[in-house]
Amino acid sequence: MKQATWHIGNFAITSYGNGLSYAVVNETDGREFFLQGDDASTWRGQYDAADESSDETALPAFLHQSMSDYATA
């Protein structure tokens, strides 16, 4: 299965199967979450909207909020 990992600040984001699922890790505190299927598609749409925002703080804020919403300790 194809996978790609990229880093944004202290977050590592890995896409599996060309976006079928995502794993997001906060490399500072070790928290992580995994999404697949419809949840992954919805999350990616929100990620893209934050990434395309003219507000430079939108994407980091989105990642921090996602971590609060989905992460396990």
N, CA, C and O atoms as a MOPAC input file, in Angstrom:
PM7 MOZYME 1SCF
protein

 N      0.84400 1    -1.16900 1     0.00000 1
 C      0.00000 1     0.00000 1     0.00000 1
 C      0.89700 1     1.24200 1     0.00000 1
 O      1.86000 1     1.33600 1     0.76000 1
 N      0.55700 1     2.16800 1    -0.85600 1
 C      1.31300 1     3.41000 1    -0.96600 1
 C      1.12000 1     4.25200 1     0.29200 1
 O      0.01500 1     4.34100 1     0.82700 1
 N      2.21100 1     4.86900 1     0.75900 1
 C      2.10200 1     5.77900 1     1.88900 1
 C      3.03100 1     6.96300 1     1.68800 1
 O      4.07600 1     6.85700 1     1.04600 1
 N      2.62500 1     8.09000 1     2.25000 1
 C      3.43000 1     9.31200 1     2.18500 1
 C      3.33500 1     9.99600 1     3.53700 1
 O      2.26200 1    10.07300 1     4.13600 1
 N      4.48000 1    10.49400 1     4.01500 1
 C      4.52000 1    11.19500 1     5.29300 1
 C      5.06700 1    12.58600 1     5.07800 1
 O      6.03400 1    12.77400 1     4.33900 1
 N      4.44400 1    13.57500 1     5.72700 1
 C      4.95100 1    14.93800 1     5.69500 1
 C      4.85700 1    15.52100 1     7.09800 1
 O      4.11000 1    15.03100 1     7.94500 1
 N      5.63400 1    16.58400 1     7.32600 1
 C      5.71000 1    17.20400 1     8.64800 1
 C      5.24600 1    18.65200 1     8.58200 1
 O      5.60000 1    19.39800 1     7.66800 1
 N      4.45100 1    19.02600 1     9.56600 1
 C      4.00800 1    20.41300 1     9.73100 1
 C      4.25700 1    20.74000 1    11.19400 1
 O      3.56300 1    20.23400 1    12.07600 1
 N      5.24000 1    21.57800 1    11.44900 1
 C      5.60000 1    21.87700 1    12.83500 1
 C      5.97500 1    20.59200 1    13.54800 1
 O      6.82400 1    19.83800 1    13.07100 1
 N      5.34400 1    20.33800 1    14.69200 1
 C      5.65200 1    19.13100 1    15.45600 1
 C      4.71500 1    17.96300 1    15.12800 1
 O      4.64600 1    16.99200 1    15.88100 1
 N      3.99600 1    18.05700 1    14.00900 1
 C      3.07800 1    16.99700 1    13.59100 1
 C      3.65000 1    16.22000 1    12.40800 1
 O      4.17500 1    16.80500 1    11.46100 1
 N      3.53900 1    14.89400 1    12.47600 1
 C      3.85700 1    14.02100 1    11.35100 1
 C      2.53300 1    13.43600 1    10.86700 1
 O      1.78200 1    12.84800 1    11.64400 1
 N      2.25900 1    13.60300 1     9.58600 1
 C      1.00700 1    13.13400 1     8.99800 1
 C      1.35600 1    12.08500 1     7.95300 1
 O      2.14900 1    12.34300 1     7.04700 1
 N      0.76600 1    10.90700 1     8.07900 1
 C      1.00700 1     9.83900 1     7.11900 1
 C     -0.30900 1     9.47700 1     6.44800 1
 O     -1.30800 1     9.19300 1     7.10900 1
 N     -0.28600 1     9.49500 1     5.12500 1
 C     -1.43300 1     9.09300 1     4.31700 1
 C     -1.17000 1     7.68100 1     3.80800 1
 O     -0.09400 1     7.39200 1     3.28600 1
 N     -2.14600 1     6.81300 1     3.96200 1
 C     -2.04600 1     5.43900 1     3.47100 1
 C     -3.04800 1     5.23500 1     2.34200 1
 O     -4.17400 1     5.73000 1     2.39300 1
 N     -2.61700 1     4.49700 1     1.32200 1
 C     -3.52200 1     4.15900 1     0.23000 1
 C     -4.05400 1     5.37000 1    -0.49800 1
 O     -5.22700 1     5.41300 1    -0.87000 1
 N     -3.19200 1     6.36100 1    -0.70500 1
 C     -3.57100 1     7.57900 1    -1.42400 1
 C     -4.77600 1     8.27100 1    -0.78700 1
 O     -5.69300 1     8.71300 1    -1.48000 1
 N     -4.75700 1     8.35800 1     0.55400 1
 C     -5.80200 1     9.08100 1     1.26800 1
 C     -6.93500 1     8.23800 1     1.81200 1
 O     -7.92600 1     8.78200 1     2.29800 1
 N     -6.81200 1     6.92100 1     1.74400 1
 C     -7.85900 1     6.06900 1     2.32200 1
 C     -7.86400 1     6.13700 1     3.84400 1
 O     -8.89500 1     5.93700 1     4.48600 1
 N     -6.68200 1     6.42600 1     4.41400 1
 C     -6.58000 1     6.57600 1     5.86100 1
 C     -5.41500 1     7.50300 1     6.18400 1
 O     -4.51900 1     7.71500 1     5.36700 1
 N     -5.45200 1     8.05100 1     7.40100 1
 C     -4.41500 1     8.97800 1     7.86500 1
 C     -4.04200 1     8.64400 1     9.29600 1
 O     -4.89600 1     8.30500 1    10.11500 1
 N     -2.75500 1     8.74300 1     9.58300 1
 C     -2.24600 1     8.68400 1    10.95000 1
 C     -1.57500 1    10.02400 1    11.21400 1
 O     -0.77200 1    10.49300 1    10.40700 1
 N     -1.90200 1    10.63500 1    12.33900 1
 C     -1.32400 1    11.92600 1    12.70500 1
 C     -0.69400 1    11.76400 1    14.08100 1
 O     -1.33200 1    11.28600 1    15.01800 1
 N      0.57600 1    12.17200 1    14.19000 1
 C      1.32000 1    12.05400 1    15.44000 1
 C      1.83600 1    13.42100 1    15.84200 1
 O      2.42300 1    14.13600 1    15.03000 1
 N      1.61500 1    13.78400 1    17.09800 1
 C      2.23900 1    14.96800 1    17.66900 1
 C      3.58300 1    14.48700 1    18.20000 1
 O      3.64000 1    13.79100 1    19.21400 1
 N      4.66200 1    14.85600 1    17.52100 1
 C      5.97500 1    14.33900 1    17.87300 1
 C      6.50800 1    14.92500 1    19.17600 1
 O      7.50100 1    14.43000 1    19.71000 1
 N      5.87200 1    15.95900 1    19.69200 1
 C      6.30100 1    16.55300 1    20.95500 1
 C      5.82200 1    15.73900 1    22.14900 1
 O      6.59500 1    15.46200 1    23.06700 1
 N      4.55000 1    15.35700 1    22.13800 1
 C      4.00900 1    14.65300 1    23.30600 1
 C      3.62000 1    13.19600 1    23.03100 1
 O      3.19000 1    12.49200 1    23.94400 1
 N      3.76600 1    12.73900 1    21.78300 1
 C      3.50700 1    11.34700 1    21.45700 1
 C      2.05300 1    10.98600 1    21.21700 1
 O      1.75000 1     9.83600 1    20.90000 1
 N      1.14100 1    11.95000 1    21.36300 1
 C     -0.26700 1    11.63400 1    21.09600 1
 C     -0.45300 1    11.38800 1    19.60200 1
 O      0.26300 1    11.94900 1    18.77200 1
 N     -1.42100 1    10.54500 1    19.27800 1
 C     -1.66200 1    10.21500 1    17.87200 1
 C     -3.12400 1     9.85000 1    17.66000 1
 O     -3.85800 1     9.53900 1    18.59900 1
 N     -3.52100 1     9.90200 1    16.38800 1
 C     -4.83900 1     9.39000 1    16.02000 1
 C     -4.77600 1     8.83000 1    14.61200 1
 O     -3.88400 1     9.15600 1    13.82900 1
 N     -5.75300 1     7.97000 1    14.31000 1
 C     -5.83800 1     7.28900 1    13.02400 1
 C     -7.27500 1     7.39200 1    12.53600 1
 O     -8.21600 1     7.12200 1    13.28300 1
 N     -7.43700 1     7.78300 1    11.28100 1
 C     -8.76500 1     7.88900 1    10.67000 1
 C     -8.77900 1     7.11100 1     9.36300 1
 O     -7.77000 1     7.05300 1     8.66200 1
 N     -9.91800 1     6.51400 1     9.03400 1
 C    -10.05200 1     5.81600 1     7.75400 1
 C    -11.45700 1     6.00100 1     7.21200 1
 O    -12.36300 1     6.43200 1     7.92600 1
 N    -11.62400 1     5.67300 1     5.94900 1
 C    -12.93800 1     5.73200 1     5.31500 1
 C    -13.50400 1     7.13800 1     5.25700 1
 O    -12.79100 1     8.09400 1     4.95300 1
 N    -14.80400 1     7.25800 1     5.55400 1
 C    -15.47800 1     8.55600 1     5.49900 1
 C    -14.86900 1     9.56100 1     6.46300 1
 O    -14.79400 1    10.75100 1     6.15400 1
 N    -14.43100 1     9.09400 1     7.63200 1
 C    -13.79800 1    10.00400 1     8.59100 1
 C    -12.52000 1    10.59900 1     8.00700 1
 O    -12.24800 1    11.78600 1     8.18300 1
 N    -11.73800 1     9.77300 1     7.31100 1
 C    -10.50600 1    10.25700 1     6.68600 1
 C    -10.81500 1    11.25700 1     5.57700 1
 O    -10.12400 1    12.26800 1     5.44800 1
 N    -11.83100 1    10.99000 1     4.78700 1
 C    -12.20900 1    11.90900 1     3.70300 1
 C    -12.66800 1    13.25300 1     4.24800 1
 O    -12.28300 1    14.30300 1     3.73400 1
 N    -13.48800 1    13.21600 1     5.28700 1
 C    -13.96800 1    14.45400 1     5.90100 1
 C    -12.80200 1    15.23700 1     6.49300 1
 O    -12.69700 1    16.44700 1     6.29300 1
 N    -11.92500 1    14.54300 1     7.22400 1
 C    -10.77500 1    15.19600 1     7.84500 1
 C     -9.87800 1    15.83100 1     6.78000 1
 O     -9.40200 1    16.95200 1     6.95900 1
 N     -9.64500 1    15.11800 1     5.67000 1
 C     -8.77300 1    15.66000 1     4.62600 1
 C     -9.38500 1    16.90700 1     3.99500 1
 O     -8.65900 1    17.85100 1     3.68500 1
 N    -10.68200 1    16.93400 1     3.80100 1
 C    -11.33400 1    18.13200 1     3.28300 1
 C    -11.13600 1    19.31700 1     4.20700 1
 O    -10.88000 1    20.43200 1     3.75300 1
 N    -11.25500 1    19.07800 1     5.49900 1
 C    -11.03800 1    20.13900 1     6.48100 1
 C     -9.57000 1    20.55800 1     6.51400 1
 O     -9.26100 1    21.74400 1     6.63200 1
 N     -8.67000 1    19.58400 1     6.41100 1
 C     -7.23100 1    19.87100 1     6.36000 1
 C     -6.92200 1    20.76200 1     5.15500 1
 O     -6.22800 1    21.77100 1     5.28500 1
 N     -7.43700 1    20.38500 1     3.98800 1
 C     -7.18200 1    21.16300 1     2.77000 1
 C     -7.71800 1    22.58500 1     2.89200 1
 O     -7.06300 1    23.53200 1     2.45600 1
 N     -8.89700 1    22.74400 1     3.47900 1
 C     -9.46700 1    24.08400 1     3.65900 1
 C     -8.57600 1    24.92500 1     4.56600 1
 O     -8.34600 1    26.10100 1     4.28600 1
 N     -8.07400 1    24.34100 1     5.64200 1
 C     -7.17600 1    25.07000 1     6.54400 1
 C     -5.86000 1    25.39200 1     5.85000 1
 O     -5.31100 1    26.47900 1     6.03100 1
 N     -5.35300 1    24.45300 1     5.05500 1
 C     -4.08900 1    24.64400 1     4.34200 1
 C     -4.19800 1    25.74900 1     3.29600 1
 O     -3.23400 1    26.47900 1     3.06600 1
 N     -5.34900 1    25.87600 1     2.66700 1
 C     -5.54900 1    26.87100 1     1.61400 1
 C     -5.97200 1    28.23400 1     2.15700 1
 O     -6.08600 1    29.19600 1     1.39700 1
 N     -6.20200 1    28.32000 1     3.45400 1
 C     -6.61500 1    29.57700 1     4.07600 1
 C     -5.49800 1    30.61300 1     3.99300 1
 O     -4.31600 1    30.27300 1     4.04600 1
 N     -5.88300 1    31.86900 1     3.86400 1
 C     -4.88300 1    32.94100 1     3.85300 1
 C     -4.34900 1    33.20500 1     5.26300 1
 O     -3.35100 1    33.90700 1     5.42700 1
 N     -5.00100 1    32.65300 1     6.26500 1
 C     -4.56500 1    32.79200 1     7.65500 1
 C     -3.49100 1    31.74000 1     7.94200 1
 O     -3.77700 1    30.54200 1     7.94100 1
 N     -2.26600 1    32.18500 1     8.18500 1
 C     -1.14900 1    31.26300 1     8.40000 1
 C     -1.31500 1    30.39900 1     9.64800 1
 O     -0.66400 1    29.36200 1     9.77800 1
 N     -2.17200 1    30.81800 1    10.55200 1
 C     -2.36300 1    30.04600 1    11.78400 1
 C     -3.45900 1    28.98800 1    11.64700 1
 O     -3.64900 1    28.18200 1    12.55700 1
 N     -4.18000 1    28.97800 1    10.52800 1
 C     -5.32400 1    28.07300 1    10.36900 1
 C     -4.91900 1    26.60200 1    10.39800 1
 O     -5.55800 1    25.80500 1    11.08600 1
 N     -3.87100 1    26.22600 1     9.66500 1
 C     -3.49000 1    24.81700 1     9.60400 1
 C     -2.94300 1    24.32300 1    10.94400 1
 O     -3.38300 1    23.27600 1    11.41900 1
 N     -1.99800 1    25.03500 1    11.57400 1
 C     -1.56500 1    24.56600 1    12.89900 1
 C     -2.71600 1    24.49100 1    13.90400 1
 O     -2.77900 1    23.55700 1    14.70300 1
 N     -3.61900 1    25.46000 1    13.86900 1
 C     -4.76500 1    25.44100 1    14.78500 1
 C     -5.65500 1    24.23100 1    14.49700 1
 O     -6.13800 1    23.58200 1    15.42500 1
 N     -5.87100 1    23.92600 1    13.21400 1
 C     -6.67400 1    22.76400 1    12.84000 1
 C     -6.03100 1    21.47300 1    13.35200 1
 O     -6.72500 1    20.60300 1    13.87900 1
 N     -4.71700 1    21.34500 1    13.20200 1
 C     -4.02900 1    20.13400 1    13.65800 1
 C     -4.11500 1    19.99400 1    15.17800 1
 O     -4.33700 1    18.89300 1    15.68300 1
 N     -3.94500 1    21.08400 1    15.90300 1
 C     -4.07400 1    21.02900 1    17.36500 1
 C     -5.50100 1    20.65300 1    17.76600 1
 O     -5.69600 1    19.85400 1    18.68200 1
 N     -6.49700 1    21.22300 1    17.08800 1
 C     -7.88700 1    20.89400 1    17.39900 1
 C     -8.18700 1    19.43300 1    17.06400 1
 O     -8.87400 1    18.74900 1    17.82200 1
 N     -7.67300 1    18.95800 1    15.93400 1
 C     -7.86400 1    17.54900 1    15.56400 1
 C     -7.27100 1    16.63200 1    16.62300 1
 O     -7.86500 1    15.61400 1    16.97900 1
 N     -6.09800 1    17.00000 1    17.12300 1
 C     -5.45500 1    16.18900 1    18.14900 1
 C     -6.33800 1    16.14000 1    19.40000 1
 O     -6.48600 1    15.08700 1    20.01900 1
 N     -6.91900 1    17.27500 1    19.76300 1
 C     -7.82100 1    17.30900 1    20.92600 1
 C     -9.07100 1    16.46300 1    20.68600 1
 O     -9.56300 1    15.79900 1    21.59800 1
 N     -9.58200 1    16.49200 1    19.45300 1
 C    -10.81300 1    15.77100 1    19.12800 1
 C    -10.62700 1    14.25800 1    19.02500 1
 O    -11.50500 1    13.49900 1    19.43500 1
 N     -9.48900 1    13.81300 1    18.47900 1
 C     -9.34000 1    12.40400 1    18.11400 1
 C     -8.27400 1    11.62100 1    18.86800 1
 O     -8.30500 1    10.39000 1    18.86500 1
 N     -7.33300 1    12.30100 1    19.51300 1
 C     -6.14400 1    11.61400 1    20.03700 1
 C     -6.44100 1    10.72200 1    21.22700 1
 O     -7.36500 1    10.95000 1    22.00700 1
 N     -5.61300 1     9.69900 1    21.32600 1
 C     -5.58500 1     8.84700 1    22.50400 1
 C     -4.25500 1     9.09100 1    23.20100 1
 O     -3.25600 1     9.39200 1    22.54700 1
 N     -4.23700 1     8.96500 1    24.48600 1
 C     -3.00700 1     9.22500 1    25.25200 1
 C     -2.08000 1     8.04100 1    25.17300 1
 O     -0.99500 1     8.06800 1    25.75200 1

